[in-house]
Amino acid sequence: MKRIKSLKLNNKAFSLVELLVTMAVSAIVLLVIGAFLTSGTRSFNKQSNSIDIQNELQSSSNFVIDALMESTELNIKNETDAIVITTGNFDADNKVEPKLICWIKDTNKLFVTDMSSEEMADSADDISEGYCVSKYVTNFTINIDEESYEHDEAGNRVTIDGKVVLKKAIILNVSIKVGNNGEERSDSRTIKLRNKLNKFVFNGTEYTVQ
């Protein structure tokens, strides 16, 4: 009987201080675990978004470059709200199907289609959206590389009938930037067109192609 009473007396409960310490330690452990999980999730999402943006850039660049490389006639317009590029004559019979490249500046949408600009304007929204290759193009530039110009012995650009003369193999500099959720990627390429152009107009100025 004395032994039983002794065991009961030694069976002490947790004190208030011990409970508070235990709760504090548990809270710290939970905060550390929560911070670790949050950091891991954020890192995963950032990495996933980075991969998506890189794929978006690669896909957009390839669509544009492939269309430009097959140009037979090139008309480039850098307008206030858009850059519009046609790679051939839509009103003529062509061995190579002409393309329309259009970047809408305020929406960041990039279109590459076999429809003319008039057909695109007249088409339904869902049809137009079907030709949207990216919705995240934040910048798009295209210009003529200096190597494309014919120069005289003095190093001046050659002109014929007031038109600047370009070499048969025209070289273009193309740069595209895409961005989303704080991630941005850019791609700049210098390309040589495969075909001799029948006509080349850049921002309203027509060039002579040798």
Buried (B, 14 or more C-beta within 10 A) or exposed (E): EEEEEEEEEEEEEEEEEEEEEEEEEEEEEEEEEEEEEEEEEEEEEEEEBBEBBBEBBBBBBEBBBEBBBBBBBBBBBBEEEBBBBBBBBBEEEBEEEBBBBBBBBEEBBBBBBBBBBEBBEEBEEEEBEEBBBBBBBBBBEBBBEEEBBBEEEEEEEBEEEEBBBBBEBBBBBBBBBBBBEEBBBEBEEEBEBEBBBEBBBBEEEEBBBE
